Amino acid sequence: MESIRNILNSRFKRNGNFFMELTKILGFKPKKIKYFKKAFTHRSMNIKDTKGNPFNYERLEFLGDAMLSSVIASHLYLEVPSGDEGYLTKMRSKVVSREHLNDLGKELKLIDLVESKIPPGQFGDNIHGNLFEALVGAIFLDRGYKYCEKFIFKRIIIPHVDIETLEGKVISYKSLLIEWCQKEKKTFGYNVYEDTGNDDVRHFSVKLSIDNKVIAKARATSKKKAEEKASKRAFFAFQNKMSRML
């Protein structure tokens, strides 16, 4: 197992502009670069700190997620004084959804700063959001709450948080459809089966039924994606009715 010092020194040999690129993303110079080195170290590096603890961004994800929720919740509470707990919770979920965080991570090209033994092309989409959360956690440790809040406002709230737009945004079409069916006392079911066809990658097909009638069909590379795709098609079939749930 390589030491932290050797791994991190090698990073700077291969990527001497790490500090410069990081400063551009943050909008300020970090005080303790070690937090940010950790925020961009993947577990595949198999590094331990001096106390034998894993040195990677996974714990920082947890911290960043908490900071994002705190700052977004505070903003929504002040911005929408008429919103009840359920409304505010739903709106916060839309802002910090996995899809949105992935988009933010891609926008900042955080993957370019990662130290990993896994080729970038083999990562799933969620790594982009994970890195964004880890970065927020590193900012909190390095500079505290105020800097963390300022970064979240700059990168999320100011450019992306519009109340009217958020109210119409759907996080999960499947969750929305299930909620609607339960409220309207309708029966529903997802009939999922493997459908490889002529594809090299395994695919799944799904038939979505409501009140024993097939409403939508879809096909994707995972059961979850296929169900979400079918749910989205069903949403547009019942859009006028289901939009009230947003």
C-alpha positions in Angstrom: 0.0 0.0 0.0 1.4 3.4 -1.0 1.7 6.1 1.5 -0.5 9.2 1.4 2.5 11.4 0.8 3.7 9.4 -2.2 0.2 9.3 -3.7 -0.5 13.0 -3.3 3.0 14.0 -4.5 2.4 12.0 -7.6 -0.8 13.8 -8.2 1.0 17.1 -8.3 3.6 15.7 -10.7 0.8 14.6 -13.1 -1.5 17.5 -12.4 0.4 20.5 -11.3 -2.5 22.8 -11.8 -4.7 21.1 -9.2 -4.5 24.1 -6.8 -5.2 26.5 -9.6 -8.2 24.6 -11.0 -9.6 24.1 -7.5 -9.3 27.8 -6.8 -11.3 28.6 -10.0 -14.0 26.3 -8.9 -14.2 27.6 -5.3 -13.8 31.3 -6.0 -11.2 31.5 -3.2 -7.9 29.9 -2.2 -8.2 27.0 0.2 -6.2 27.2 3.5 -5.7 23.5 4.0 -5.3 21.7 0.8 -5.4 18.3 2.5 -9.2 18.4 2.8 -9.5 18.9 -1.0 -7.0 16.2 -1.7 -9.2 13.9 0.2 -12.3 15.1 -1.5 -10.9 14.0 -4.9 -9.3 10.7 -3.8 -11.3 7.6 -4.8 -11.4 4.5 -2.6 -9.7 2.5 -5.4 -6.4 4.2 -4.4 -6.6 2.2 -1.1 -4.9 4.9 1.0 -4.9 5.0 4.8 -4.2 8.0 6.9 -1.6 7.9 9.8 -4.3 6.5 12.1 -5.2 3.7 9.7 -8.5 5.3 8.5 -9.5 5.2 4.8 -8.4 8.3 3.0 -11.0 9.0 0.3 -14.0 11.2 -0.3 -16.8 9.0 1.0 -17.1 10.5 4.5 -16.9 14.0 3.1 -20.0 13.1 1.0 -21.9 12.6 4.2 -20.8 16.0 5.5 -21.4 17.8 2.3 -24.9 16.3 2.0 -25.7 17.7 5.4 -24.4 21.1 4.6 -26.3 21.3 1.3 -29.6 20.3 3.1 -29.0 22.9 5.8 -28.3 25.8 3.5 -31.0 24.9 1.0 -33.5 24.4 3.8 -32.7 27.8 5.3 -33.0 29.5 2.0 -36.4 27.9 1.2 -37.7 28.7 4.7 -37.0 32.4 4.3 -37.9 32.6 0.6 -41.3 30.8 0.9 -42.9 31.9 4.2 -46.2 30.4 3.2 -44.8 26.9 2.5 -45.7 24.2 5.0 -43.3 21.4 6.1 -44.3 19.0 3.4 -43.9 21.7 0.6 -40.5 22.8 1.9 -39.3 19.2 2.2 -40.4 18.4 -1.4 -38.8 21.5 -2.8 -35.5 20.8 -1.0 -35.5 17.3 -2.4 -35.8 18.7 -5.9 -32.8 21.0 -5.4 -30.5 18.3 -3.9 -31.8 15.4 -6.1 -29.1 13.0 -7.3 -29.8 14.0 -10.9 -29.3 17.7 -10.1 -26.1 17.1 -8.1 -24.7 14.9 -10.9 -25.4 17.7 -13.3 -23.6 20.2 -11.1 -20.6 17.9 -10.8 -20.4 17.5 -14.5 -20.8 21.3 -15.0 -17.7 21.9 -12.8 -15.8 19.0 -14.4 -14.9 17.6 -11.0 -14.1 14.2 -12.5 -11.0 15.7 -14.0 -9.5 16.2 -10.6 -10.1 12.7 -9.3 -7.2 10.5 -8.3 -8.3 6.9 -9.0 -7.2 3.6 -10.4 -10.5 3.2 -12.2 -10.6 4.7 -15.8 -12.9 7.8 -15.8 -15.1 6.1 -18.5 -16.0 3.3 -16.2 -17.6 5.4 -13.5 -21.3 5.7 -13.2 -23.1 9.1 -13.3 -23.4 9.3 -9.5 -19.7 10.0 -9.1 -20.3 13.5 -10.3 -22.8 14.2 -7.5 -20.7 12.4 -5.0 -17.7 14.6 -5.8 -19.8 17.7 -5.5 -21.0 16.7 -2.0 -17.5 15.8 -1.0 -16.3 19.2 -2.2 -18.9 21.0 -0.1 -17.8 18.9 2.9 -14.2 19.9 2.3 -15.1 23.6 2.1 -16.9 23.4 5.4 -13.8 21.8 7.1 -11.4 24.2 5.5 -13.3 27.5 5.9 -16.5 26.9 7.9 -20.2 27.4 7.4 -20.1 30.9 5.9 -17.8 30.0 3.1 -19.8 26.8 2.5 -23.0 28.8 2.4 -21.5 31.3 -0.1 -20.3 28.5 -2.4 -23.8 26.9 -2.4 -25.4 30.2 -3.2 -23.0 30.8 -6.0 -23.2 27.3 -7.6 -26.7 26.2 -6.8 -29.2 28.8 -5.4 -28.5 31.8 -7.6 -28.2 30.0 -11.0 -30.6 27.1 -10.4 -33.2 27.7 -7.7 -36.3 29.3 -9.1 -39.3 28.6 -7.0 -41.8 28.5 -9.9 -39.6 26.3 -12.0 -39.0 23.9 -9.0 -42.7 23.6 -8.3 -43.1 22.0 -11.8 -40.0 19.9 -11.6 -40.4 16.1 -11.2 -37.7 14.2 -9.3 -39.1 10.7 -9.8 -41.9 9.9 -12.1 -42.3 6.5 -10.5 -42.7 8.0 -7.0 -45.2 10.6 -8.4 -47.2 7.9 -10.1 -47.3 5.6 -7.1 -48.4 8.6 -4.9 -51.2 9.5 -7.4 -52.4 5.9 -7.7 -52.6 5.5 -3.9 -54.4 8.8 -3.6 -56.9 7.9 -6.3 -57.2 4.3 -5.0 -56.0 2.9 -8.3 -54.2 -0.4 -8.7 -50.9 -0.4 -10.5 -48.1 -2.8 -11.3 -44.7 -3.0 -13.1 -44.2 -6.2 -15.1 -40.4 -6.3 -15.6 -38.6 -8.9 -17.6 -35.2 -9.3 -19.2 -35.0 -8.4 -22.8 -31.5 -8.6 -24.3 -32.6 -8.7 -27.9 -29.5 -8.1 -30.2 -27.8 -5.7 -27.7 -24.4 -6.4 -26.2 -25.6 -4.9 -22.9 -28.4 -6.6 -21.0 -31.7 -4.7 -21.2 -34.9 -4.9 -19.3 -38.4 -4.2 -20.6 -41.4 -3.2 -18.4 -45.1 -2.9 -18.9 -46.8 -0.5 -16.5 -50.5 -1.3 -15.8 -53.0 0.9 -14.0 -56.4 -0.7 -13.1 -55.3 -3.8 -15.0 -54.8 -1.8 -18.2 -51.3 -1.5 -19.8 -50.6 2.3 -19.9 -47.0 2.4 -20.9 -44.0 0.3 -22.0 -40.3 1.0 -21.8 -36.9 -0.6 -22.2 -33.6 0.3 -20.5 -30.3 -1.1 -19.2 -31.6 -1.6 -15.7 -34.9 -2.4 -14.0 -35.0 0.9 -12.2 -34.4 3.0 -15.4 -37.0 1.0 -17.3 -39.6 1.6 -14.6 -38.8 5.3 -14.4 -39.0 5.6 -18.2 -42.4 3.9 -18.3 -43.6 6.0 -15.4 -42.6 9.2 -17.3 -44.7 8.1 -20.3 -47.6 7.3 -18.0 -47.3 10.8 -16.4 -47.8 12.4 -19.8 -50.8 10.2 -20.4 -52.3 11.5 -17.2 -50.5 14.9 -17.0 -53.6 17.0 -16.3 -54.5 14.9 -13.3 -51.1 14.1 -11.9 -49.7 17.6 -12.2 -51.7 18.5 -9.1 -49.4 16.3 -7.1 -46.3 18.5 -7.9 
